[in-house]
Amino acid sequence: MPQPDLVIFDCDGVLVDSEIIAARVEADLLTAAGFEISPEEISENYAGLTFKDIMLRIEEQAKIPFQISLLDQAEELVDRRLKNEVRAIEGVHQAVASVPVNYCICSNSRTERIEFMLEKTQLLPFFKGRIFSALETPTGKPKPAPDVFLLAAEKLNANPANTFVIEDSVHGITGARAAGMRVIGFTGASHSYPSHADALTEAGAETVIRRWADLPGVLAALSEWSENA
């Protein structure tokens, strides 16, 4: 495997520094609804999940029922704040431009949200026509289901075993590994926490990077390692 068939980027917390913004909104809504939680706790325990899945998990664990209207509130508030506050993660433009093979996005966010974040951060030209939303797959199953990764590989004629995924969350890594793909963890966004790299490694990331400048060397090294293994 001198070069991968495909490189898949997660969006939130990988390309754009959006996870912390969503976590702040979601923490405020959940706390107001009777379950006190901080943005940091959401980032550490639930990053990579849709807000619907976060609510379902908390309901199951804490036996606290939430109003379904929280979903619409969260969507509206997160969209509003992202449009004003989202920023590209430092060095990401150069990193994407350096990828020598086909690449795309696989995300749990809606395509509409992904596109306005990419447009605001001047990343949209890199990914136009290369965006796969888990919510818009035939099954509609978000990560940690592998469906969105497998769909991207199918559409872009890539062998999952020769595909690298760059993920910032345990749930994203779980989905990528279930799809039979190799994973590089990323901890360079604002929602990162002290044990973040360890959690990503334990979930199945082969290595973890914090700076985008490290991506070209890591991709080359991991590709060579596979070839010689």
N, CA and C atoms as a LAMMPS dump frame, in Angstrom:
ITEM: TIMESTEP
0
ITEM: NUMBER OF ATOMS
687
ITEM: BOX BOUNDS ff ff ff
-5.0000000000000000e+02 5.0000000000000000e+02
-5.0000000000000000e+02 5.0000000000000000e+02
-5.0000000000000000e+02 5.0000000000000000e+02
ITEM: ATOMS id mol type element x y z
1 1 1 N 0.84 -1.201 0
2 1 2 C 0 0 0
3 1 3 C 0.873 1.249 0
4 2 1 N 1.526 1.543 -1.149
5 2 2 C 2.37 2.736 -1.198
6 2 3 C 1.575 4.023 -1.021
7 3 1 N 0.31 4.032 -1.469
8 3 2 C -0.592 5.153 -1.243
9 3 3 C -1.98 4.614 -0.947
10 4 1 N -2.728 5.292 -0.088
11 4 2 C -4.109 4.848 0.16
12 4 3 C -4.995 5.116 -1.045
13 5 1 N -6.123 4.4 -1.112
14 5 2 C -7.12 4.679 -2.142
15 5 3 C -7.863 5.978 -1.842
16 6 1 N -8.066 6.239 -0.555
17 6 2 C -8.952 7.324 -0.148
18 6 3 C -8.572 7.796 1.245
19 7 1 N -8.679 9.101 1.475
20 7 2 C -8.53 9.682 2.81
21 7 3 C -9.855 10.355 3.16
22 8 1 N -10.426 9.946 4.282
23 8 2 C -11.707 10.493 4.735
24 8 3 C -11.477 11.39 5.943
25 9 1 N -11.98 12.607 5.869
26 9 2 C -11.927 13.553 6.984
27 9 3 C -13.292 13.606 7.658
28 10 1 N -13.306 13.513 8.983
29 10 2 C -14.468 13.969 9.722
30 10 3 C -14.504 15.485 9.57
31 11 1 N -15.617 16.104 9.869
32 11 2 C -15.718 17.561 9.726
33 11 3 C -15.603 18.278 11.068
34 12 1 N -16.585 18.053 11.957
35 12 2 C -16.622 18.774 13.23
36 12 3 C -15.474 18.328 14.136
37 13 1 N -14.658 19.291 14.541
38 13 2 C -13.536 18.984 15.415
39 13 3 C -12.313 18.466 14.695
40 14 1 N -12.407 18.348 13.369
41 14 2 C -11.266 17.914 12.56
42 14 3 C -10.902 18.989 11.546
43 15 1 N -11.856 19.364 10.713
44 15 2 C -11.625 20.447 9.756
45 15 3 C -11.96 21.806 10.358
46 16 1 N -13.058 21.848 11.094
47 16 2 C -13.52 23.112 11.685
48 16 3 C -13.67 22.95 13.19
49 17 1 N -13.444 24.024 13.911
50 17 2 C -13.45 23.984 15.379
51 17 3 C -14.865 24.23 15.891
52 18 1 N -15.731 23.277 15.605
53 18 2 C -17.16 23.441 15.871
54 18 3 C -17.665 22.638 17.058
55 19 1 N -16.961 21.589 17.452
56 19 2 C -17.467 20.715 18.52
57 19 3 C -17.68 21.483 19.821
58 20 1 N -16.765 22.374 20.171
59 20 2 C -16.885 23.1 21.433
60 20 3 C -18.09 24.038 21.408
61 21 1 N -18.395 24.585 20.232
62 21 2 C -19.548 25.479 20.102
63 21 3 C -20.836 24.703 20.327
64 22 1 N -20.95 23.548 19.669
65 22 2 C -22.145 22.708 19.845
66 22 3 C -22.254 22.21 21.285
67 23 1 N -21.123 21.843 21.876
68 23 2 C -21.147 21.325 23.253
69 23 3 C -21.655 22.375 24.229
70 24 1 N -21.304 23.63 24.022
71 24 2 C -21.766 24.695 24.914
72 24 3 C -23.275 24.874 24.818
73 25 1 N -23.799 24.857 23.595
74 25 2 C -25.246 24.977 23.41
75 25 3 C -25.963 23.787 24.036
76 26 1 N -25.483 22.593 23.743
77 26 2 C -26.141 21.383 24.228
78 26 3 C -26.082 21.278 25.749
79 27 1 N -24.964 21.66 26.342
80 27 2 C -24.843 21.627 27.8
81 27 3 C -25.845 22.578 28.446
82 28 1 N -26 23.771 27.871
83 28 2 C -26.967 24.736 28.412
84 28 3 C -28.392 24.179 28.335
85 29 1 N -28.738 23.567 27.216
86 29 2 C -30.097 23.041 27.043
87 29 3 C -30.37 21.872 27.99
88 30 1 N -29.408 20.963 28.102
89 30 2 C -29.602 19.803 28.978
90 30 3 C -29.658 20.209 30.445
91 31 1 N -28.822 21.167 30.821
92 31 2 C -28.826 21.641 32.2
93 31 3 C -30.159 22.302 32.533
94 32 1 N -30.654 23.126 31.611
95 32 2 C -31.941 23.784 31.828
96 32 3 C -33.086 22.774 31.893
97 33 1 N -32.897 21.613 31.23
98 33 2 C -33.937 20.583 31.215
99 33 3 C -33.855 19.649 32.416
100 34 1 N -32.871 19.876 33.297
101 34 2 C -32.815 19.096 34.526
102 34 3 C -31.653 18.14 34.666
103 35 1 N -30.76 18.109 33.656
104 35 2 C -29.585 17.241 33.757
105 35 3 C -28.345 18.133 33.674
106 36 1 N -27.741 18.403 34.822
107 36 2 C -26.602 19.327 34.851
108 36 3 C -25.374 18.663 34.23
109 37 1 N -24.821 19.319 33.232
110 37 2 C -23.658 18.786 32.524
111 37 3 C -22.886 19.962 31.938
112 38 1 N -21.577 19.824 31.849
113 38 2 C -20.731 20.893 31.327
114 38 3 C -20.369 20.609 29.871
115 39 1 N -19.971 21.644 29.122
116 39 2 C -19.497 21.417 27.756
117 39 3 C -18.313 20.446 27.719
118 40 1 N -17.456 20.529 28.727
119 40 2 C -16.294 19.637 28.778
120 40 3 C -16.723 18.18 28.93
121 41 1 N -17.756 17.946 29.729
122 41 2 C -18.254 16.577 29.898
123 41 3 C -18.884 16.056 28.612
124 42 1 N -19.592 16.909 27.911
125 42 2 C -20.156 16.491 26.624
126 42 3 C -19.039 16.153 25.65
127 43 1 N -17.998 16.996 25.599
128 43 2 C -16.888 16.752 24.682
129 43 3 C -16.187 15.436 24.985
130 44 1 N -15.988 15.155 26.26
131 44 2 C -15.246 13.946 26.634
132 44 3 C -16.076 12.684 26.465
133 45 1 N -17.355 12.754 26.767
134 45 2 C -18.176 11.544 26.801
135 45 3 C -19.032 11.318 25.557
136 46 1 N -19.362 12.394 24.848
137 46 2 C -20.347 12.243 23.775
138 46 3 C -19.916 12.848 22.435
139 47 1 N -18.701 13.341 22.315
140 47 2 C -18.256 13.927 21.043
141 47 3 C -18.403 12.902 19.927
142 48 1 N -18.866 13.37 18.787
143 48 2 C -19.04 12.488 17.647
144 48 3 C -20.44 11.94 17.498
145 49 1 N -21.287 12.105 18.53
146 49 2 C -22.669 11.645 18.462
147 49 3 C -23.587 12.794 18.051
148 50 1 N -24.705 12.461 17.427
149 50 2 C -25.729 13.472 17.202
150 50 3 C -26.342 13.86 18.551
151 51 1 N -26.954 15.037 18.599
152 51 2 C -27.585 15.463 19.849
153 51 3 C -28.73 14.527 20.222
154 52 1 N -29.416 13.997 19.214
155 52 2 C -30.481 13.016 19.49
156 52 3 C -29.918 11.806 20.234
157 53 1 N -28.785 11.299 19.772
158 53 2 C -28.193 10.131 20.434
159 53 3 C -27.652 10.484 21.825
160 54 1 N -27.134 11.698 21.976
161 54 2 C -26.694 12.134 23.309
162 54 3 C -27.879 12.132 24.27
163 55 1 N -28.998 12.708 23.837
164 55 2 C -30.192 12.745 24.675
165 55 3 C -30.665 11.34 25.028
166 56 1 N -30.677 10.446 24.048
167 56 2 C -31.142 9.08 24.299
168 56 3 C -30.247 8.366 25.305
169 57 1 N -28.949 8.556 25.193
170 57 2 C -28.028 7.893 26.124
171 57 3 C -28.19 8.435 27.54
172 58 1 N -28.357 9.758 27.654
173 58 2 C -28.525 10.348 28.98
174 58 3 C -29.866 9.916 29.58
175 59 1 N -30.904 9.876 28.758
176 59 2 C -32.21 9.412 29.252
177 59 3 C -32.104 8.001 29.815
178 60 1 N -31.378 7.146 29.106
179 60 2 C -31.237 5.765 29.539
180 60 3 C -30.421 5.655 30.824
181 61 1 N -29.339 6.452 30.902
182 61 2 C -28.451 6.369 32.066
183 61 3 C -29.044 7.038 33.301
184 62 1 N -29.655 8.21 33.106
185 62 2 C -30.104 9.019 34.242
186 62 3 C -31.603 8.921 34.498
187 63 1 N -32.303 8.233 33.604
188 63 2 C -33.757 8.077 33.754
189 63 3 C -34.464 9.427 33.806
190 64 1 N -33.967 10.356 32.975
191 64 2 C -34.589 11.68 32.881
192 64 3 C -35.185 11.829 31.483
193 65 1 N -36.509 11.997 31.37
194 65 2 C -37.11 12.188 30.043
195 65 3 C -36.916 13.63 29.56
196 66 1 N -36.556 13.772 28.292
197 66 2 C -36.398 15.095 27.699
198 66 3 C -37.517 15.355 26.702
199 67 1 N -37.866 16.618 26.552
200 67 2 C -38.833 17.016 25.538
201 67 3 C -38.187 16.919 24.152
202 68 1 N -38.925 16.382 23.181
203 68 2 C -38.407 16.251 21.825
204 68 3 C -38.104 17.617 21.213
205 69 1 N -38.743 18.652 21.738
206 69 2 C -38.521 20.008 21.22
207 69 3 C -37.087 20.473 21.433
208 70 1 N -36.351 19.824 22.346
209 70 2 C -34.95 20.185 22.555
210 70 3 C -34.128 20 21.283
211 71 1 N -34.499 19.021 20.466
212 71 2 C -33.756 18.77 19.226
213 71 3 C -33.83 19.971 18.298
214 72 1 N -35.035 20.503 18.099
215 72 2 C -35.192 21.667 17.222
216 72 3 C -34.5 22.892 17.803
217 73 1 N -34.611 23.052 19.118
218 73 2 C -33.928 24.185 19.757
219 73 3 C -32.427 24.103 19.545
220 74 1 N -31.886 22.908 19.736
221 74 2 C -30.442 22.729 19.582
222 74 3 C -30.012 23.015 18.154
223 75 1 N -30.75 22.492 17.178
224 75 2 C -30.389 22.709 15.776
225 75 3 C -30.338 24.202 15.453
226 76 1 N -31.366 24.918 15.89
227 76 2 C -31.449 26.349 15.584
228 76 3 C -30.326 27.129 16.276
229 77 1 N -30.106 26.853 17.561
230 77 2 C -29.094 27.599 18.31
231 77 3 C -27.68 27.278 17.835
232 78 1 N -27.419 25.997 17.568
233 78 2 C -26.085 25.621 17.099
234 78 3 C -25.818 26.241 15.734
235 79 1 N -26.782 26.16 14.816
236 79 2 C -26.589 26.769 13.496
237 79 3 C -26.284 28.262 13.614
238 80 1 N -27.038 28.95 14.468
239 80 2 C -26.855 30.39 14.624
240 80 3 C -25.449 30.711 15.129
241 81 1 N -24.998 29.953 16.132
242 81 2 C -23.673 30.233 16.69
243 81 3 C -22.554 29.82 15.745
244 82 1 N -22.746 28.729 15.043
245 82 2 C -21.714 28.31 14.093
246 82 3 C -21.529 29.347 12.99
247 83 1 N -22.619 29.904 12.512
248 83 2 C -22.528 30.891 11.433
249 83 3 C -21.734 32.114 11.864
250 84 1 N -21.751 32.415 13.159
251 84 2 C -21.018 33.567 13.68
252 84 3 C -19.625 33.228 14.173
253 85 1 N -19.442 32.003 14.698
254 85 2 C -18.229 31.717 15.471
255 85 3 C -17.294 30.669 14.888
256 86 1 N -17.761 29.816 13.986
257 86 2 C -16.92 28.687 13.575
258 86 3 C -15.661 29.172 12.842
259 87 1 N -14.568 28.497 13.117
260 87 2 C -13.274 28.804 12.492
261 87 3 C -12.642 27.514 11.987
262 88 1 N -11.827 27.643 10.956
263 88 2 C -11.04 26.496 10.498
264 88 3 C -9.953 26.205 11.522
265 89 1 N -9.587 24.941 11.65
266 89 2 C -8.497 24.578 12.539
267 89 3 C -7.177 24.927 11.846
268 90 1 N -6.27 25.489 12.587
269 90 2 C -5.029 26.013 12.03
270 90 3 C -4.29 24.955 11.209
271 91 1 N -3.917 25.339 10.003
272 91 2 C -3.123 24.471 9.145
273 91 3 C -3.919 23.503 8.302
274 92 1 N -5.252 23.513 8.425
275 92 2 C -6.04 22.485 7.755
276 92 3 C -6.069 22.673 6.238
277 93 1 N -6.058 23.929 5.762
278 93 2 C -6.084 24.145 4.312
279 93 3 C -4.867 23.517 3.645
280 94 1 N -3.698 23.747 4.239
281 94 2 C -2.467 23.185 3.681
282 94 3 C -2.472 21.665 3.778
283 95 1 N -3.017 21.135 4.877
284 95 2 C -3.049 19.684 5.069
285 95 3 C -3.914 19.009 4.011
286 96 1 N -5.105 19.553 3.77
287 96 2 C -5.989 18.96 2.766
288 96 3 C -5.344 19.043 1.388
289 97 1 N -4.747 20.195 1.084
290 97 2 C -4.109 20.365 -0.22
291 97 3 C -2.942 19.41 -0.425
292 98 1 N -2.365 18.931 0.673
293 98 2 C -1.199 18.048 0.568
294 98 3 C -1.559 16.591 0.309
295 99 1 N -2.839 16.246 0.471
296 99 2 C -3.239 14.838 0.311
297 99 3 C -3.091 14.451 -1.157
298 100 1 N -2.294 13.424 -1.459
299 100 2 C -1.977 13.116 -2.858
300 100 3 C -2.979 12.189 -3.543
301 101 1 N -4.023 11.784 -2.821
302 101 2 C -5.005 10.847 -3.374
303 101 3 C -6.405 11.408 -3.184
304 102 1 N -7.397 10.649 -3.602
305 102 2 C -8.782 11.078 -3.466
306 102 3 C -9.135 11.248 -1.986
307 103 1 N -10.005 12.21 -1.682
308 103 2 C -10.396 12.458 -0.297
309 103 3 C -11.826 12.98 -0.26
310 104 1 N -12.425 12.915 0.931
311 104 2 C -13.805 13.361 1.097
312 104 3 C -14.075 13.62 2.572
313 105 1 N -15.325 14.008 2.874
314 105 2 C -15.805 14.198 4.243
315 105 3 C -16.861 13.147 4.541
316 106 1 N -16.791 12.541 5.729
317 106 2 C -17.88 11.728 6.28
318 106 3 C -18.22 12.304 7.648
319 107 1 N -19.452 12.759 7.815
320 107 2 C -19.829 13.491 9.023
321 107 3 C -21.217 13.084 9.49
322 108 1 N -21.47 13.279 10.775
323 108 2 C -22.814 13.115 11.319
324 108 3 C -23.663 14.366 11.158
325 109 1 N -23.07 15.464 10.745
326 109 2 C -23.833 16.704 10.558
327 109 3 C -24.609 16.664 9.244
328 110 1 N -25.629 17.511 9.154
329 110 2 C -26.383 17.657 7.912
330 110 3 C -25.496 18.274 6.84
331 111 1 N -25.752 17.921 5.593
332 111 2 C -24.977 18.491 4.49
333 111 3 C -25.071 20.01 4.485
334 112 1 N -26.261 20.539 4.737
335 112 2 C -26.443 21.995 4.745
336 112 3 C -25.511 22.65 5.766
337 113 1 N -25.432 22.067 6.969
338 113 2 C -24.561 22.638 7.999
339 113 3 C -23.092 22.501 7.603
340 114 1 N -22.719 21.35 7.095
341 114 2 C -21.33 21.144 6.666
342 114 3 C -20.95 22.192 5.634
343 115 1 N -21.817 22.408 4.657
344 115 2 C -21.484 23.331 3.565
345 115 3 C -21.353 24.771 4.049
346 116 1 N -22.233 25.213 4.971
347 116 2 C -22.072 26.609 5.403
348 116 3 C -20.843 26.782 6.286
349 117 1 N -20.471 25.742 7.044
350 117 2 C -19.231 25.839 7.828
351 117 3 C -18.012 25.855 6.911
352 118 1 N -18.031 25.017 5.889
353 118 2 C -16.903 24.98 4.953
354 118 3 C -16.807 26.289 4.164
355 119 1 N -17.953 26.842 3.795
356 119 2 C -17.934 28.101 3.062
357 119 3 C -17.366 29.222 3.93
358 120 1 N -17.793 29.267 5.182
359 120 2 C -17.309 30.319 6.083
360 120 3 C -15.81 30.205 6.321
361 121 1 N -15.283 28.988 6.326
362 121 2 C -13.869 28.755 6.626
363 121 3 C -13.017 28.594 5.366
364 122 1 N -13.632 28.853 4.196
365 122 2 C -12.927 28.781 2.907
366 122 3 C -12.394 27.382 2.592
367 123 1 N -13.09 26.373 3.092
368 123 2 C -12.738 24.985 2.792
369 123 3 C -13.656 24.35 1.749
370 124 1 N -14.755 25.009 1.421
371 124 2 C -15.728 24.396 0.522
372 124 3 C -15.148 24.038 -0.844
373 125 1 N -14.265 24.857 -1.448
374 125 2 C -13.721 24.456 -2.756
375 125 3 C -12.994 23.114 -2.741
376 126 1 N -12.418 22.741 -1.608
377 126 2 C -11.724 21.46 -1.515
378 126 3 C -12.7 20.287 -1.545
379 127 1 N -13.902 20.489 -1.019
380 127 2 C -14.792 19.363 -0.752
381 127 3 C -16.106 19.392 -1.524
382 128 1 N -16.277 20.323 -2.426
383 128 2 C -17.517 20.376 -3.193
384 128 3 C -17.708 19.057 -3.93
385 129 1 N -18.863 18.415 -3.709
386 129 2 C -19.131 17.125 -4.332
387 129 3 C -18.468 15.952 -3.642
388 130 1 N -17.828 16.2 -2.5
389 130 2 C -17.126 15.142 -1.765
390 130 3 C -17.624 15.05 -0.326
391 131 1 N -18.88 15.381 -0.094
392 131 2 C -19.442 15.43 1.259
393 131 3 C -20.462 14.311 1.435
394 132 1 N -20.266 13.51 2.479
395 132 2 C -21.194 12.426 2.799
396 132 3 C -21.703 12.635 4.22
397 133 1 N -23.002 12.85 4.344
398 133 2 C -23.641 13.002 5.65
399 133 3 C -24.258 11.679 6.056
400 134 1 N -23.935 11.213 7.248
401 134 2 C -24.506 9.958 7.73
402 134 3 C -26.023 10.022 7.804
403 135 1 N -26.555 11.203 8.058
404 135 2 C -28 11.355 8.183
405 135 3 C -28.706 11.22 6.846
406 136 1 N -27.936 11.28 5.752
407 136 2 C -28.524 11.231 4.417
408 136 3 C -28.11 9.979 3.647
409 137 1 N -27.588 8.983 4.363
410 137 2 C -27.306 7.689 3.747
411 137 3 C -28.615 6.91 3.606
412 138 1 N -28.634 5.826 2.826
413 138 2 C -29.874 5.046 2.705
414 138 3 C -30.425 4.563 4.041
415 139 1 N -29.554 4.218 4.982
416 139 2 C -30.026 3.752 6.292
417 139 3 C -30.309 4.893 7.253
418 140 1 N -29.656 6.042 7.06
419 140 2 C -29.807 7.163 7.975
420 140 3 C -29.129 6.962 9.312
421 141 1 N -28.305 5.931 9.431
422 141 2 C -27.661 5.634 10.709
423 141 3 C -26.405 6.48 10.889
424 142 1 N -26.314 7.25 11.985
425 142 2 C -25.114 8.049 12.223
426 142 3 C -23.993 7.198 12.81
427 143 1 N -22.792 7.748 12.794
428 143 2 C -21.694 7.115 13.513
429 143 3 C -22.113 6.965 14.982
430 144 1 N -21.781 5.846 15.634
431 144 2 C -20.724 4.892 15.323
432 144 3 C -21.079 3.799 14.327
433 145 1 N -22.237 3.837 13.676
434 145 2 C -22.494 2.904 12.587
435 145 3 C -21.492 3.168 11.465
436 146 1 N -21.065 2.142 10.744
437 146 2 C -20.062 2.316 9.695
438 146 3 C -20.634 2.759 8.351
439 147 1 N -21.942 2.933 8.274
440 147 2 C -22.626 3.077 6.988
441 147 3 C -22.084 4.215 6.121
442 148 1 N -21.859 5.382 6.711
443 148 2 C -21.423 6.529 5.913
444 148 3 C -20.027 6.302 5.345
445 149 1 N -19.166 5.626 6.094
446 149 2 C -17.83 5.33 5.601
447 149 3 C -17.884 4.348 4.427
448 150 1 N -18.707 3.325 4.554
449 150 2 C -18.822 2.327 3.495
450 150 3 C -19.449 2.923 2.241
451 151 1 N -20.405 3.828 2.422
452 151 2 C -21.011 4.497 1.269
453 151 3 C -19.979 5.332 0.521
454 152 1 N -19.163 6.085 1.263
455 152 2 C -18.138 6.909 0.624
456 152 3 C -17.15 6.047 -0.156
457 153 1 N -16.725 4.94 0.445
458 153 2 C -15.788 4.052 -0.242
459 153 3 C -16.402 3.486 -1.515
460 154 1 N -17.675 3.115 -1.432
461 154 2 C -18.349 2.573 -2.614
462 154 3 C -18.45 3.616 -3.715
463 155 1 N -18.881 4.83 -3.362
464 155 2 C -19.075 5.879 -4.365
465 155 3 C -17.757 6.318 -4.989
466 156 1 N -16.662 6.241 -4.222
467 156 2 C -15.372 6.729 -4.714
468 156 3 C -14.435 5.584 -5.095
469 157 1 N -14.994 4.406 -5.251
470 157 2 C -14.249 3.235 -5.742
471 157 3 C -12.997 2.954 -4.924
472 158 1 N -13.129 2.984 -3.618
473 158 2 C -11.999 2.756 -2.72
474 158 3 C -12.182 1.448 -1.963
475 159 1 N -11.096 0.759 -1.742
476 159 2 C -11.078 -0.42 -0.884
477 159 3 C -11.054 0.055 0.566
478 160 1 N -12.033 -0.319 1.385
479 160 2 C -12.011 0.132 2.784
480 160 3 C -10.696 -0.175 3.485
481 161 1 N -10.071 -1.3 3.196
482 161 2 C -8.815 -1.667 3.855
483 161 3 C -7.668 -0.753 3.44
484 162 1 N -7.829 -0.049 2.318
485 162 2 C -6.812 0.884 1.838
486 162 3 C -7.259 2.34 2.024
487 163 1 N -8.137 2.549 2.988
488 163 2 C -8.679 3.879 3.263
489 163 3 C -8.268 4.337 4.657
490 164 1 N -7.831 5.601 4.763
491 164 2 C -7.52 6.208 6.054
492 164 3 C -8.627 7.184 6.436
493 165 1 N -9.017 7.15 7.704
494 165 2 C -10.018 8.068 8.238
495 165 3 C -9.368 8.916 9.328
496 166 1 N -9.636 10.212 9.328
497 166 2 C -9.107 11.11 10.353
498 166 3 C -10.266 11.542 11.236
499 167 1 N -10.19 11.159 12.51
500 167 2 C -11.312 11.325 13.435
501 167 3 C -10.845 11.896 14.766
502 168 1 N -11.727 12.675 15.384
503 168 2 C -11.43 13.246 16.703
504 168 3 C -12.218 12.589 17.818
505 169 1 N -13.1 11.623 17.491
506 169 2 C -13.969 11.058 18.518
507 169 3 C -13.884 9.545 18.552
508 170 1 N -14.111 9.01 19.736
509 170 2 C -14.161 7.554 19.911
510 170 3 C -15.267 6.958 19.047
511 171 1 N -16.42 7.619 18.99
512 171 2 C -17.55 7.087 18.237
513 171 3 C -17.25 7.079 16.742
514 172 1 N -16.571 8.101 16.256
515 172 2 C -16.184 8.123 14.851
516 172 3 C -15.184 7.026 14.53
517 173 1 N -14.216 6.835 15.418
518 173 2 C -13.221 5.785 15.216
519 173 3 C -13.887 4.414 15.238
520 174 1 N -14.823 4.219 16.143
521 174 2 C -15.544 2.948 16.207
522 174 3 C -16.22 2.638 14.873
523 175 1 N -16.852 3.635 14.282
524 175 2 C -17.509 3.443 12.995
525 175 3 C -16.534 3.154 11.876
526 176 1 N -15.423 3.88 11.856
527 176 2 C -14.424 3.67 10.813
528 176 3 C -13.796 2.291 10.908
529 177 1 N -13.502 1.861 12.121
530 177 2 C -12.915 0.533 12.31
531 177 3 C -13.918 -0.565 11.936
532 178 1 N -15.198 -0.335 12.239
533 178 2 C -16.231 -1.3 11.85
534 178 3 C -16.351 -1.39 10.329
535 179 1 N -15.978 -0.326 9.634
536 179 2 C -15.986 -0.326 8.167
537 179 3 C -14.723 -0.971 7.59
538 180 1 N -13.8 -1.386 8.455
539 180 2 C -12.576 -2.021 7.999
540 180 3 C -11.505 -1.048 7.566
541 181 1 N -11.595 0.192 8.037
542 181 2 C -10.661 1.239 7.631
543 181 3 C -9.617 1.512 8.704
544 182 1 N -8.529 2.13 8.299
545 182 2 C -7.467 2.531 9.223
546 182 3 C -7.735 3.958 9.694
547 183 1 N -7.328 4.266 10.911
548 183 2 C -7.714 5.547 11.507
549 183 3 C -6.519 6.29 12.082
550 184 1 N -6.484 7.592 11.814
551 184 2 C -5.558 8.531 12.45
552 184 3 C -6.396 9.421 13.365
553 185 1 N -6.049 9.469 14.635
554 185 2 C -6.76 10.324 15.575
555 185 3 C -6.277 11.763 15.473
556 186 1 N -7.163 12.703 15.795
557 186 2 C -6.82 14.129 15.753
558 186 3 C -7.281 14.813 17.031
559 187 1 N -6.368 15.57 17.659
560 187 2 C -6.692 16.235 18.933
561 187 3 C -6.383 17.728 18.905
562 188 1 N -6.458 18.343 17.727
563 188 2 C -6.045 19.732 17.612
564 188 3 C -7.139 20.773 17.755
565 189 1 N -8.346 20.354 18.107
566 189 2 C -9.453 21.308 18.237
567 189 3 C -9.632 21.746 19.687
568 190 1 N -10.476 22.747 19.888
569 190 2 C -10.638 23.351 21.214
570 190 3 C -11.34 22.453 22.21
571 191 1 N -12.053 21.436 21.753
572 191 2 C -12.775 20.559 22.681
573 191 3 C -11.887 19.44 23.214
574 192 1 N -10.627 19.381 22.804
575 192 2 C -9.739 18.304 23.256
576 192 3 C -9.552 18.353 24.77
577 193 1 N -9.252 17.213 25.371
578 193 2 C -9.119 17.095 26.823
579 193 3 C -7.879 16.272 27.143
580 194 1 N -7.404 16.254 28.394
581 194 2 C -6.099 15.662 28.714
582 194 3 C -5.904 14.214 28.268
583 195 1 N -6.922 13.386 28.386
584 195 2 C -6.77 11.976 28.014
585 195 3 C -7.307 11.664 26.616
586 196 1 N -7.482 12.699 25.81
587 196 2 C -8.097 12.555 24.491
588 196 3 C -7.319 11.583 23.606
589 197 1 N -6.016 11.792 23.499
590 197 2 C -5.191 10.943 22.625
591 197 3 C -5.246 9.485 23.069
592 198 1 N -5.203 9.258 24.365
593 198 2 C -5.271 7.887 24.875
594 198 3 C -6.609 7.238 24.519
595 199 1 N -7.69 8.006 24.638
596 199 2 C -9.009 7.463 24.322
597 199 3 C -9.113 7.086 22.849
598 200 1 N -8.536 7.926 21.971
599 200 2 C -8.594 7.638 20.54
600 200 3 C -7.756 6.417 20.191
601 201 1 N -6.607 6.296 20.832
602 201 2 C -5.761 5.121 20.59
603 201 3 C -6.451 3.852 21.056
604 202 1 N -7.045 3.9 22.224
605 202 2 C -7.749 2.728 22.756
606 202 3 C -8.927 2.334 21.867
607 203 1 N -9.526 3.319 21.194
608 203 2 C -10.666 3.036 20.315
609 203 3 C -10.233 2.425 18.99
610 204 1 N -8.939 2.537 18.666
611 204 2 C -8.47 1.914 17.434
612 204 3 C -7.66 2.783 16.501
613 205 1 N -7.368 4.034 16.889
614 205 2 C -6.503 4.866 16.057
615 205 3 C -5.082 4.317 16.077
616 206 1 N -4.45 4.243 14.91
617 206 2 C -3.082 3.727 14.84
618 206 3 C -2.078 4.722 15.397
619 207 1 N -2.385 5.989 15.232
620 207 2 C -1.571 7.053 15.812
621 207 3 C -2.463 8.273 15.965
622 208 1 N -1.977 9.272 16.687
623 208 2 C -2.758 10.483 16.93
624 208 3 C -1.881 11.695 16.626
625 209 1 N -2.444 12.669 15.915
626 209 2 C -1.734 13.913 15.65
627 209 3 C -2.487 15.077 16.279
628 210 1 N -1.736 16.106 16.625
629 210 2 C -2.329 17.322 17.195
630 210 3 C -2.212 18.496 16.242
631 211 1 N -1.244 18.417 15.323
632 211 2 C -1.012 19.505 14.361
633 211 3 C -1.216 18.978 12.944
634 212 1 N -1.847 19.783 12.112
635 212 2 C -2.064 19.373 10.739
636 212 3 C -0.762 19.247 9.954
637 213 1 N 0.263 19.956 10.374
638 213 2 C 1.544 19.866 9.672
639 213 3 C 2.113 18.455 9.7
640 214 1 N 1.642 17.635 10.658
641 214 2 C 2.157 16.267 10.776
642 214 3 C 1.482 15.282 9.831
643 215 1 N 0.389 15.674 9.195
644 215 2 C -0.378 14.71 8.408
645 215 3 C 0.404 14.096 7.251
646 216 1 N 1.08 14.865 6.396
647 216 2 C 1.75 14.229 5.251
648 216 3 C 2.747 13.152 5.666
649 217 1 N 3.549 13.434 6.674
650 217 2 C 4.538 12.451 7.126
651 217 3 C 3.897 11.218 7.724
652 218 1 N 2.829 11.422 8.486
653 218 2 C 2.151 10.288 9.12
654 218 3 C 1.481 9.404 8.07
655 219 1 N 0.815 10.022 7.092
656 219 2 C 0.187 9.237 6.031
657 219 3 C 1.222 8.401 5.278
658 220 1 N 2.335 9.036 4.947
659 220 2 C 3.383 8.324 4.213
660 220 3 C 3.951 7.18 5.044
661 221 1 N 4.194 7.44 6.323
662 221 2 C 4.792 6.419 7.18
663 221 3 C 3.843 5.245 7.39
664 222 1 N 2.571 5.521 7.635
665 222 2 C 1.622 4.435 7.858
666 222 3 C 1.388 3.626 6.581
667 223 1 N 1.412 4.288 5.43
668 223 2 C 1.255 3.577 4.174
669 223 3 C 2.446 2.639 3.954
670 224 1 N 3.639 3.102 4.227
671 224 2 C 4.83 2.266 4.069
672 224 3 C 4.809 1.116 5.061
673 225 1 N 4.365 1.399 6.27
674 225 2 C 4.317 0.348 7.302
675 225 3 C 3.402 -0.786 6.835
676 226 1 N 2.277 -0.428 6.256
677 226 2 C 1.365 -1.452 5.786
678 226 3 C 1.976 -2.248 4.647
679 227 1 N 2.66 -1.542 3.758
680 227 2 C 3.246 -2.205 2.597
681 227 3 C 4.296 -3.223 2.997
682 228 1 N 5.035 -2.916 4.062
683 228 2 C 6.133 -3.777 4.459
684 228 3 C 5.73 -4.808 5.511
685 229 1 N 4.504 -4.678 6.044
686 229 2 C 4.08 -5.556 7.126
687 229 3 C 3.894 -6.991 6.636
